[in-house]
Amino acid sequence: MADLDITTIDHGRAKTHLVHTKYVNWVILQDDDGITLVDGGYPGHAGAVAESLRRVGSDLSEVQAALLTHAHIDHLGGLAQIGRTRSFPVYADPAEVPHARREFLEQADASTLAPIAYRPRVMRWLQGVVRLGALDKSGIGDTQPLGDLSALPGSPVAVPTHGHTRGHSAFLVGDGELLISGDALISAHPTTKHRGPQCLDHTFTHDVAANEAAVAALADLDAVILMPGHGPMLCGRMRTFVEQALAR
């Protein structure tokens, strides 16, 4: 079982929980109507997703839907595993739906990782994530395009952030005070010693220029809490986070 560190933000009628693990994060949106999951880790994290729900006083039976920030295996894999025994809809940006269905695969592989695989941090990361199912190419064949999400627990609002993948999406919750940024904007990653707001290494990003433009646009948001796809939660001005990330 993965070590889970859960940080909770209470919005009054709803709660947002950041589930942080060594390799990747996911988010639980919780209110009186149930649960919306945002991402679900690697395939090997399926049990950890269930455990994280138990720790916030819920379980898989209360999941009304899952949202994908994007369809890389470290964000989709746990949901794909859970979906074999539990049924709930999975949504993604319309441009990301065919990626989630594995009509194409758009993520780092042996050829793109080769130039950086010699780095000790990258080698250790690879050893860990392979055990979690990083080589699994499974998708979620019935992924549906995002629409009006207001009826879902947590009432998330999609924010297109195309670039890390062609259909990457972030989500605002808590009346816009909190941004779930996926991999567009992160705060740490096992492959680098850097901490704080940053964009992932170019190796992991489909369109670097588009991702940087998407991150730049986040500076206009009023959110003061950032829950990233990798690394710990950040609190502060979104414009400052964006400036620091793009400066790197």
Backbone as CSV, one residue per row, in Angstrom:
resi,resn,N_x,N_y,N_z,CA_x,CA_y,CA_z,C_x,C_y,C_z
1,MET,0.841,-1.192,0.000,0.000,0.000,0.000,0.881,1.248,0.000
2,ALA,0.562,2.189,-0.879,1.334,3.426,-0.959,1.155,4.249,0.312
3,ASP,2.226,4.991,0.672,2.102,5.938,1.774,1.250,7.105,1.294
4,LEU,0.200,7.402,2.044,-0.737,8.443,1.652,-0.658,9.613,2.618
5,ASP,-0.530,10.811,2.078,-0.578,12.030,2.871,-1.772,12.828,2.346
6,ILE,-2.790,13.013,3.157,-4.023,13.654,2.712,-4.148,15.035,3.338
7,THR,-4.287,16.050,2.480,-4.498,17.429,2.912,-5.912,17.839,2.527
8,THR,-6.655,18.365,3.483,-8.070,18.674,3.266,-8.338,20.170,3.349
9,ILE,-9.090,20.671,2.389,-9.590,22.043,2.408,-11.103,21.982,2.563
10,ASP,-11.629,22.635,3.583,-13.055,22.638,3.888,-13.686,23.892,3.299
11,HIS,-14.617,23.697,2.366,-15.288,24.825,1.725,-16.645,25.129,2.368
12,GLY,-16.966,24.463,3.458,-18.269,24.643,4.089,-19.187,23.495,3.761
13,ARG,-19.814,23.530,2.599,-20.714,22.448,2.178,-19.960,21.311,1.511
14,ALA,-18.705,21.525,1.209,-17.929,20.508,0.504,-16.490,20.524,1.005
15,LYS,-15.781,19.432,0.729,-14.379,19.330,1.082,-13.590,18.855,-0.139
16,THR,-12.373,19.343,-0.249,-11.458,18.889,-1.292,-10.233,18.298,-0.619
17,HIS,-9.922,17.062,-0.958,-8.802,16.340,-0.343,-7.719,16.084,-1.392
18,LEU,-6.522,16.560,-1.153,-5.375,16.217,-1.993,-4.719,14.972,-1.414
19,VAL,-4.670,13.913,-2.203,-4.006,12.675,-1.790,-2.626,12.660,-2.447
20,HIS,-1.616,12.788,-1.631,-0.241,12.921,-2.105,0.509,11.625,-1.836
21,THR,1.124,11.068,-2.873,1.978,9.900,-2.734,3.371,10.235,-3.260
22,LYS,4.284,9.310,-3.107,5.670,9.538,-3.536,5.759,9.856,-5.020
23,TYR,4.882,9.269,-5.805,5.029,9.373,-7.256,3.974,10.227,-7.945
24,VAL,2.795,10.367,-7.380,1.718,11.084,-8.070,0.617,11.392,-7.069
25,ASN,-0.229,12.365,-7.416,-1.354,12.753,-6.576,-2.683,12.471,-7.266
26,TRP,-3.731,12.388,-6.468,-5.101,12.477,-6.983,-5.913,13.295,-5.987
27,VAL,-7.131,13.666,-6.375,-7.949,14.559,-5.562,-9.326,13.948,-5.359
28,ILE,-9.850,14.105,-4.150,-11.194,13.650,-3.812,-12.059,14.880,-3.545
29,LEU,-13.136,15.036,-4.307,-14.125,16.078,-4.060,-15.292,15.425,-3.324
30,GLN,-15.651,15.954,-2.179,-16.622,15.294,-1.312,-17.681,16.284,-0.840
31,ASP,-18.945,15.922,-1.013,-20.031,16.678,-0.404,-21.154,15.711,-0.034
32,ASP,-22.314,16.238,0.320,-23.409,15.390,0.789,-23.932,14.446,-0.288
33,ASP,-23.636,14.742,-1.555,-24.118,13.898,-2.649,-23.166,12.764,-2.992
34,GLY,-21.973,12.781,-2.413,-21.029,11.709,-2.689,-19.655,12.220,-3.041
35,ILE,-19.004,11.518,-3.964,-17.591,11.737,-4.284,-17.403,11.932,-5.785
36,THR,-16.554,12.893,-6.142,-15.974,12.968,-7.477,-14.466,12.767,-7.332
37,LEU,-13.925,11.795,-8.032,-12.481,11.599,-8.063,-11.877,12.406,-9.207
38,VAL,-10.747,13.011,-8.966,-9.985,13.651,-10.042,-8.658,12.904,-10.143
39,ASP,-8.529,12.103,-11.192,-7.385,11.225,-11.428,-7.387,10.056,-10.441
40,GLY,-6.428,9.124,-10.648,-6.442,7.925,-9.815,-5.119,7.191,-9.740
41,GLY,-4.017,7.892,-10.049,-2.715,7.273,-9.901,-2.421,6.180,-10.920
42,TYR,-1.337,5.445,-10.671,-0.925,4.322,-11.509,-1.861,3.131,-11.302
43,PRO,-1.793,2.118,-12.176,-2.598,0.903,-11.952,-2.392,0.314,-10.560
44,GLY,-1.157,0.349,-10.087,-0.860,-0.194,-8.782,-1.384,0.623,-7.619
45,HIS,-1.993,1.774,-7.901,-2.563,2.617,-6.861,-4.050,2.372,-6.639
46,ALA,-4.640,1.415,-7.342,-6.091,1.199,-7.203,-6.485,0.966,-5.744
47,GLY,-5.728,0.137,-5.052,-6.020,-0.112,-3.644,-5.811,1.121,-2.785
48,ALA,-4.819,1.933,-3.137,-4.552,3.158,-2.392,-5.669,4.175,-2.592
49,VAL,-6.248,4.206,-3.787,-7.395,5.093,-4.017,-8.538,4.707,-3.086
50,ALA,-8.819,3.402,-3.007,-9.877,2.936,-2.106,-9.552,3.280,-0.658
51,GLU,-8.283,3.106,-0.276,-7.878,3.435,1.096,-8.022,4.925,1.377
52,SER,-7.680,5.764,0.408,-7.801,7.209,0.613,-9.259,7.610,0.820
53,LEU,-10.172,6.933,0.126,-11.595,7.206,0.340,-12.018,6.804,1.749
54,ARG,-11.532,5.672,2.203,-11.857,5.244,3.571,-11.344,6.257,4.601
55,ARG,-10.189,6.793,4.346,-9.599,7.731,5.312,-10.375,9.043,5.409
56,VAL,-11.141,9.381,4.372,-11.955,10.603,4.450,-13.410,10.274,4.764
57,GLY,-13.663,9.037,5.203,-14.991,8.655,5.637,-15.931,8.237,4.539
58,SER,-15.385,7.751,3.429,-16.214,7.355,2.292,-15.751,5.991,1.791
59,ASP,-16.252,5.603,0.623,-15.785,4.375,-0.029,-16.152,4.440,-1.503
60,LEU,-15.757,3.429,-2.248,-15.949,3.438,-3.702,-17.424,3.485,-4.095
61,SER,-18.313,2.991,-3.241,-19.737,2.995,-3.578,-20.294,4.406,-3.676
62,GLU,-19.609,5.403,-3.097,-20.095,6.777,-3.112,-19.542,7.596,-4.282
63,VAL,-18.675,6.986,-5.098,-18.103,7.707,-6.237,-19.167,7.882,-7.317
64,GLN,-19.487,9.131,-7.617,-20.481,9.442,-8.640,-19.858,9.548,-10.041
65,ALA,-18.587,9.962,-10.079,-17.897,10.127,-11.355,-16.415,10.344,-11.088
66,ALA,-15.625,10.191,-12.130,-14.201,10.524,-12.074,-13.870,11.459,-13.231
67,LEU,-12.981,12.390,-12.968,-12.494,13.320,-13.976,-11.014,13.058,-14.213
68,LEU,-10.600,13.145,-15.457,-9.182,13.020,-15.798,-8.615,14.394,-16.110
69,THR,-7.522,14.763,-15.438,-6.798,15.931,-15.922,-6.175,15.595,-17.271
70,HIS,-5.717,14.344,-17.406,-5.181,13.860,-18.670,-5.025,12.345,-18.556
71,ALA,-4.678,11.718,-19.677,-4.770,10.263,-19.757,-3.431,9.548,-19.691
72,HIS,-2.420,10.155,-19.096,-1.184,9.414,-18.843,-1.456,8.319,-17.824
73,ILE,-0.690,7.249,-17.898,-0.969,6.062,-17.081,-0.879,6.354,-15.588
74,ASP,-0.091,7.369,-15.186,0.027,7.666,-13.759,-1.166,8.441,-13.209
75,HIS,-2.086,8.829,-14.070,-3.294,9.528,-13.632,-4.560,8.729,-13.954
76,LEU,-4.475,7.904,-14.965,-5.617,7.096,-15.416,-5.593,5.669,-14.871
77,GLY,-4.416,5.142,-14.583,-4.264,3.708,-14.340,-5.074,3.153,-13.192
78,GLY,-5.087,3.852,-12.053,-5.860,3.381,-10.914,-7.343,3.345,-11.198
79,LEU,-7.832,4.345,-11.936,-9.251,4.381,-12.292,-9.598,3.233,-13.237
80,ALA,-8.690,2.921,-14.166,-8.937,1.805,-15.084,-9.048,0.489,-14.317
81,GLN,-8.190,0.307,-13.323,-8.245,-0.910,-12.516,-9.539,-0.976,-11.705
82,ILE,-9.890,0.127,-11.066,-11.115,0.167,-10.269,-12.334,-0.086,-11.138
83,GLY,-12.300,0.425,-12.369,-13.428,0.287,-13.279,-13.739,-1.137,-13.694
84,ARG,-12.842,-2.053,-13.392,-13.092,-3.460,-13.719,-14.130,-4.085,-12.792
85,THR,-14.288,-3.481,-11.617,-15.245,-4.042,-10.658,-16.282,-3.024,-10.184
86,ARG,-16.041,-1.736,-10.434,-16.961,-0.680,-10.020,-17.345,0.136,-11.247
87,SER,-18.590,0.567,-11.293,-19.066,1.303,-12.459,-19.392,2.746,-12.093
88,PHE,-18.698,3.678,-12.723,-19.035,5.100,-12.632,-18.464,5.780,-13.880
89,PRO,-19.087,6.868,-14.326,-18.611,7.522,-15.551,-17.269,8.210,-15.343
90,VAL,-16.471,8.229,-16.393,-15.177,8.908,-16.397,-15.209,9.959,-17.500
91,TYR,-14.831,11.180,-17.156,-14.905,12.299,-18.089,-13.527,12.902,-18.327
92,ALA,-13.327,13.421,-19.541,-12.091,14.121,-19.886,-12.424,15.196,-20.908
93,ASP,-11.514,16.142,-21.065,-11.654,17.151,-22.114,-11.913,16.447,-23.447
94,PRO,-12.775,16.989,-24.299,-13.070,16.311,-25.569,-11.827,15.944,-26.382
95,ALA,-10.804,16.789,-26.329,-9.575,16.492,-27.071,-8.777,15.361,-26.433
96,GLU,-9.062,15.057,-25.152,-8.331,14.015,-24.438,-9.054,12.680,-24.467
97,VAL,-10.329,12.686,-24.833,-11.115,11.452,-24.818,-10.482,10.347,-25.666
98,PRO,-10.089,10.604,-26.919,-9.471,9.503,-27.689,-8.160,9.024,-27.097
99,HIS,-7.440,9.891,-26.406,-6.223,9.466,-25.716,-6.581,8.522,-24.576
100,ALA,-7.599,8.888,-23.788,-8.028,8.033,-22.684,-8.541,6.688,-23.184
101,ARG,-9.163,6.681,-24.345,-9.675,5.433,-24.933,-8.570,4.639,-25.613
102,ARG,-7.372,5.207,-25.671,-6.190,4.603,-26.288,-6.343,4.422,-27.797
103,GLU,-7.041,5.392,-28.405,-7.018,5.463,-29.866,-5.642,5.940,-30.323
104,PHE,-4.917,6.598,-29.440,-3.495,6.885,-29.605,-2.908,6.979,-28.206
105,LEU,-1.583,6.908,-28.105,-0.910,6.989,-26.817,0.138,8.082,-26.892
106,GLU,0.046,9.002,-25.940,0.858,10.210,-26.002,1.562,10.403,-24.659
107,GLN,2.565,9.571,-24.399,3.302,9.702,-23.157,4.735,9.224,-23.350
108,ALA,5.591,9.573,-22.407,6.998,9.207,-22.498,7.155,7.694,-22.574
109,ASP,8.130,7.254,-23.364,8.420,5.825,-23.478,9.933,5.635,-23.457
110,ALA,10.376,4.420,-23.735,11.803,4.111,-23.639,12.647,5.018,-24.523
111,SER,12.152,5.338,-25.722,12.942,6.142,-26.647,13.071,7.588,-26.178
112,THR,11.999,8.153,-25.614,12.061,9.546,-25.175,12.735,9.699,-23.812
113,LEU,12.700,8.635,-23.012,13.352,8.687,-21.703,14.847,8.391,-21.773
114,ALA,15.287,7.755,-22.859,16.689,7.342,-22.967,17.687,8.472,-22.707
115,PRO,17.452,9.704,-23.243,18.448,10.766,-23.036,18.612,11.200,-21.581
116,ILE,17.631,10.919,-20.718,17.750,11.349,-19.322,17.815,10.163,-18.353
117,ALA,17.763,8.949,-18.886,17.686,7.763,-18.022,18.948,7.544,-17.197
118,TYR,20.056,8.175,-17.582,21.309,7.999,-16.841,21.286,8.735,-15.499
119,ARG,20.393,9.692,-15.338,20.363,10.490,-14.109,19.907,9.613,-12.944
120,PRO,20.590,9.665,-11.807,20.218,8.803,-10.680,18.768,8.967,-10.238
121,ARG,18.274,10.190,-10.200,16.887,10.405,-9.779,15.914,9.759,-10.764
122,VAL,16.225,9.858,-12.041,15.349,9.267,-13.059,15.381,7.745,-12.952
123,MET,16.553,7.172,-12.745,16.674,5.715,-12.623,15.877,5.194,-11.429
124,ARG,15.976,5.900,-10.295,15.223,5.472,-9.113,13.726,5.597,-9.337
125,TRP,13.325,6.686,-10.000,11.906,6.896,-10.314,11.396,5.781,-11.225
126,LEU,12.155,5.446,-12.242,11.749,4.389,-13.164,11.552,3.060,-12.441
127,GLN,12.474,2.730,-11.561,12.373,1.471,-10.827,11.086,1.424,-10.007
128,GLY,10.724,2.549,-9.410,9.514,2.593,-8.598,8.235,2.542,-9.405
129,VAL,8.186,3.320,-10.503,6.920,3.407,-11.240,6.661,2.175,-12.100
130,VAL,7.724,1.493,-12.515,7.509,0.244,-13.252,6.784,-0.767,-12.369
131,ARG,7.127,-0.786,-11.094,6.431,-1.681,-10.157,4.957,-1.300,-9.993
132,LEU,4.639,-0.042,-10.223,3.260,0.435,-10.097,2.460,0.292,-11.390
133,GLY,3.110,-0.189,-12.456,2.390,-0.410,-13.709,2.630,0.630,-14.771
134,ALA,3.773,1.317,-14.736,4.044,2.381,-15.696,4.071,1.901,-17.144
135,LEU,4.336,0.608,-17.357,4.403,0.084,-18.724,3.045,-0.375,-19.248
136,ASP,2.034,-0.308,-18.389,0.674,-0.701,-18.771,0.119,0.303,-19.775
137,LYS,-0.390,-0.164,-20.900,-0.933,0.720,-21.927,-2.465,0.736,-21.937
138,SER,-3.070,0.222,-20.883,-4.530,0.187,-20.813,-5.116,1.590,-20.782
139,GLY,-6.317,1.706,-21.327,-7.059,2.953,-21.254,-8.413,2.718,-20.619
140,ILE,-9.290,3.690,-20.762,-10.664,3.572,-20.300,-11.545,3.791,-21.519
141,GLY,-12.043,2.693,-22.073,-12.691,2.720,-23.376,-13.979,3.502,-23.444
142,ASP,-14.636,3.717,-22.298,-15.908,4.447,-22.330,-15.782,5.851,-21.745
143,THR,-14.578,6.412,-21.759,-14.402,7.794,-21.315,-15.311,8.723,-22.111
144,GLN,-15.951,9.648,-21.427,-16.893,10.572,-22.052,-16.341,11.996,-22.034
145,PRO,-16.758,12.848,-22.983,-16.281,14.235,-22.984,-16.908,15.045,-21.860
146,LEU,-16.125,15.961,-21.317,-16.624,16.859,-20.286,-17.797,17.684,-20.794
147,GLY,-18.760,17.904,-19.919,-19.867,18.805,-20.191,-20.059,19.694,-18.982
148,ASP,-21.314,19.949,-18.627,-21.629,20.701,-17.423,-21.399,19.799,-16.217
149,LEU,-20.464,20.182,-15.374,-20.084,19.354,-14.227,-20.702,19.843,-12.925
150,SER,-21.541,20.835,-12.990,-22.032,21.489,-11.779,-22.838,20.562,-10.876
151,ALA,-23.433,19.507,-11.433,-24.235,18.586,-10.624,-23.382,17.536,-9.915
152,LEU,-22.111,17.449,-10.252,-21.240,16.462,-9.615,-20.840,16.926,-8.219
153,PRO,-20.551,16.001,-7.311,-20.030,16.391,-6.003,-18.812,17.305,-6.141
154,GLY,-18.841,18.417,-5.410,-17.764,19.388,-5.482,-17.955,20.457,-6.533
155,SER,-18.904,20.254,-7.451,-19.212,21.228,-8.514,-17.966,21.755,-9.223
156,PRO,-17.123,20.878,-9.758,-15.903,21.348,-10.425,-16.206,22.087,-11.728
157,VAL,-15.291,22.970,-12.085,-15.375,23.715,-13.341,-14.094,23.441,-14.124
158,ALA,-14.224,22.948,-15.346,-13.054,22.616,-16.162,-12.353,23.872,-16.665
159,VAL,-11.028,23.831,-16.670,-10.203,24.908,-17.206,-9.262,24.280,-18.234
160,PRO,-9.513,24.455,-19.530,-8.631,23.846,-20.532,-7.181,24.314,-20.352
161,THR,-6.285,23.363,-20.281,-4.851,23.654,-20.149,-4.085,22.729,-21.082
162,HIS,-4.419,22.801,-22.357,-3.831,21.907,-23.350,-2.331,22.163,-23.484
163,GLY,-1.574,21.089,-23.648,-0.142,21.224,-23.864,0.622,20.049,-23.291
164,HIS,0.483,19.798,-21.996,1.137,18.622,-21.423,0.676,17.381,-22.178
165,THR,-0.610,17.281,-22.421,-1.190,16.431,-23.460,-2.114,17.330,-24.265
166,ARG,-2.552,16.859,-25.417,-3.323,17.748,-26.293,-4.680,18.128,-25.715
167,GLY,-5.165,17.360,-24.716,-6.453,17.680,-24.119,-6.393,17.814,-22.607
168,HIS,-5.256,18.201,-22.079,-5.112,18.346,-20.625,-6.120,19.368,-20.095
169,SER,-6.653,19.086,-18.903,-7.606,20.004,-18.266,-7.269,20.161,-16.796
170,ALA,-7.396,21.380,-16.300,-7.365,21.652,-14.864,-8.815,21.828,-14.411
171,PHE,-9.013,21.942,-13.097,-10.367,22.101,-12.564,-10.354,23.077,-11.396
172,LEU,-11.336,23.976,-11.394,-11.551,24.891,-10.285,-12.647,24.345,-9.386
173,VAL,-12.473,24.481,-8.088,-13.503,24.102,-7.121,-13.524,25.147,-6.013
174,GLY,-14.520,25.005,-5.109,-14.607,25.940,-3.983,-14.829,27.364,-4.421
175,ASP,-15.792,27.569,-5.358,-16.076,28.920,-5.884,-14.831,29.585,-6.449
176,GLY,-13.963,28.769,-7.023,-12.798,29.304,-7.713,-11.593,29.574,-6.845
177,GLU,-11.646,29.223,-5.548,-10.506,29.495,-4.673,-9.402,28.456,-4.812
178,LEU,-9.719,27.303,-5.410,-8.777,26.192,-5.457,-8.665,25.659,-6.876
179,LEU,-7.432,25.494,-7.341,-7.170,24.961,-8.678,-6.502,23.602,-8.577
180,ILE,-7.101,22.613,-9.219,-6.495,21.295,-9.403,-5.783,21.353,-10.746
181,SER,-4.458,21.385,-10.734,-3.714,21.743,-11.944,-3.180,20.562,-12.736
182,GLY,-3.364,19.325,-12.230,-2.830,18.188,-12.967,-1.338,18.342,-13.188
183,ASP,-0.885,18.073,-14.416,0.538,18.157,-14.728,0.906,19.404,-15.514
184,ALA,-0.056,20.312,-15.702,0.285,21.569,-16.363,1.247,22.374,-15.498
185,LEU,0.974,22.381,-14.196,1.766,23.143,-13.228,1.895,22.285,-11.974
186,ILE,3.116,21.951,-11.595,3.336,21.055,-10.455,4.217,21.749,-9.418
187,SER,4.462,21.055,-8.294,5.305,21.657,-7.249,6.529,20.805,-6.912
188,ALA,6.618,19.600,-7.456,7.780,18.727,-7.253,7.596,17.491,-8.130
189,HIS,8.700,16.774,-8.363,8.638,15.513,-9.093,9.859,14.687,-8.713
190,PRO,9.713,13.363,-8.590,10.850,12.531,-8.177,12.071,12.610,-9.085
191,THR,11.903,13.054,-10.332,13.025,13.083,-11.262,13.882,14.340,-11.130
192,THR,13.488,15.279,-10.271,14.246,16.519,-10.126,14.344,16.918,-8.658
193,LYS,15.386,17.640,-8.310,15.551,18.127,-6.941,14.798,19.422,-6.701
194,HIS,14.303,20.044,-7.753,13.638,21.333,-7.614,12.333,21.196,-6.833
195,ARG,12.046,22.186,-5.992,10.793,22.252,-5.255,10.150,23.608,-5.506
196,GLY,8.838,23.638,-5.502,8.113,24.862,-5.776,7.484,24.830,-7.152
197,PRO,6.751,25.867,-7.522,6.027,25.887,-8.803,6.951,25.640,-9.988
198,GLN,6.546,24.736,-10.877,7.376,24.382,-12.024,6.540,23.630,-13.056
199,CYS,7.062,23.561,-14.248,6.488,22.711,-15.289,7.351,21.452,-15.385
200,LEU,6.734,20.364,-15.771,7.461,19.108,-15.913,8.554,19.209,-16.972
201,ASP,9.564,18.388,-16.829,10.619,18.282,-17.831,9.998,18.098,-19.216
202,HIS,10.626,18.712,-20.206,10.100,18.650,-21.578,9.883,17.224,-22.059
203,THR,10.653,16.292,-21.516,10.524,14.886,-21.912,9.101,14.374,-21.719
204,PHE,8.409,14.899,-20.726,7.095,14.386,-20.366,5.948,15.182,-20.993
205,THR,6.255,16.205,-21.781,5.232,17.129,-22.266,5.078,17.039,-23.771
206,HIS,3.842,16.900,-24.223,3.539,16.758,-25.649,3.893,18.012,-26.428
207,ASP,3.453,19.185,-25.957,3.665,20.450,-26.660,4.098,21.479,-25.621
208,VAL,5.395,21.700,-25.515,5.944,22.558,-24.463,5.429,23.981,-24.591
209,ALA,5.424,24.527,-25.792,4.976,25.908,-25.989,3.510,26.070,-25.599
210,ALA,2.681,25.106,-25.991,1.258,25.181,-25.643,1.069,25.072,-24.139
211,ASN,1.848,24.204,-23.495,1.725,24.071,-22.041,2.125,25.368,-21.341
212,GLU,3.188,25.986,-21.792,3.619,27.242,-21.175,2.581,28.338,-21.382
213,ALA,1.944,28.368,-22.556,0.885,29.348,-22.796,-0.315,29.092,-21.889
214,ALA,-0.653,27.808,-21.698,-1.769,27.454,-20.821,-1.472,27.841,-19.384
215,VAL,-0.233,27.599,-18.944,0.157,27.972,-17.585,0.126,29.487,-17.425
216,ALA,0.604,30.210,-18.413,0.589,31.678,-18.347,-0.835,32.198,-18.154
217,ALA,-1.807,31.557,-18.800,-3.192,31.996,-18.694,-3.757,31.784,-17.289
218,LEU,-3.176,30.855,-16.531,-3.658,30.609,-15.172,-3.394,31.787,-14.250
219,ALA,-2.488,32.687,-14.642,-2.163,33.842,-13.806,-3.378,34.737,-13.575
220,ASP,-4.350,34.673,-14.444,-5.539,35.525,-14.322,-6.583,34.962,-13.364
221,LEU,-6.376,33.751,-12.868,-7.343,33.148,-11.963,-7.206,33.731,-10.556
222,ASP,-8.317,33.713,-9.823,-8.322,34.217,-8.453,-7.980,33.134,-7.429
223,ALA,-7.735,31.912,-7.880,-7.440,30.808,-6.965,-6.221,31.133,-6.099
224,VAL,-6.283,30.709,-4.845,-5.177,30.936,-3.911,-4.641,29.623,-3.332
225,ILE,-5.209,28.499,-3.803,-4.753,27.176,-3.391,-4.503,26.356,-4.650
226,LEU,-3.349,25.722,-4.737,-2.994,24.901,-5.891,-2.793,23.465,-5.444
227,MET,-3.562,22.562,-6.024,-3.375,21.130,-5.798,-2.850,20.525,-7.092
228,PRO,-1.546,20.225,-7.162,-0.933,19.754,-8.409,-0.982,18.240,-8.562
229,GLY,-0.632,17.778,-9.752,-0.580,16.355,-10.021,0.630,15.674,-9.402
230,HIS,1.648,16.473,-9.083,2.858,15.964,-8.429,3.344,17.029,-7.461
231,GLY,3.714,16.602,-6.262,4.218,17.536,-5.271,3.153,17.998,-4.298
232,PRO,3.564,18.747,-3.263,2.627,19.179,-2.224,1.757,20.353,-2.656
233,MET,0.707,20.581,-1.883,-0.186,21.710,-2.105,0.557,23.025,-1.891
234,LEU,0.170,24.041,-2.658,0.741,25.372,-2.506,-0.378,26.365,-2.195
235,CYS,-0.077,27.352,-1.371,-1.029,28.414,-1.055,-0.375,29.760,-1.357
236,GLY,-1.088,30.625,-2.056,-0.546,31.931,-2.409,-1.223,32.476,-3.654
237,ARG,-0.592,33.431,-4.295,-1.146,34.060,-5.499,-0.822,33.209,-6.721
238,MET,-1.828,32.963,-7.545,-1.605,32.148,-8.738,-0.614,32.821,-9.677
239,ARG,-0.672,34.128,-9.766,0.264,34.832,-10.649,1.709,34.585,-10.227
240,THR,1.951,34.538,-8.931,3.309,34.276,-8.443,3.744,32.862,-8.801
241,PHE,2.850,31.894,-8.618,3.176,30.514,-8.980,3.535,30.406,-10.455
242,VAL,2.743,31.080,-11.290,2.972,31.023,-12.741,4.313,31.654,-13.097
243,GLU,4.592,32.797,-12.531,5.863,33.481,-12.824,7.052,32.626,-12.416
244,GLN,6.956,31.982,-11.249,8.062,31.152,-10.789,8.240,29.930,-11.677
245,ALA,7.123,29.315,-12.075,7.204,28.120,-12.919,7.810,28.444,-14.285
246,LEU,7.365,29.518,-14.897,7.840,29.839,-16.242,9.269,30.368,-16.228
247,ALA,9.705,30.927,-15.105,11.082,31.408,-14.990,12.077,30.270,-15.001
248,ARG,11.622,29.062,-14.633,12.506,27.906,-14.623,12.665,27.314,-16.009
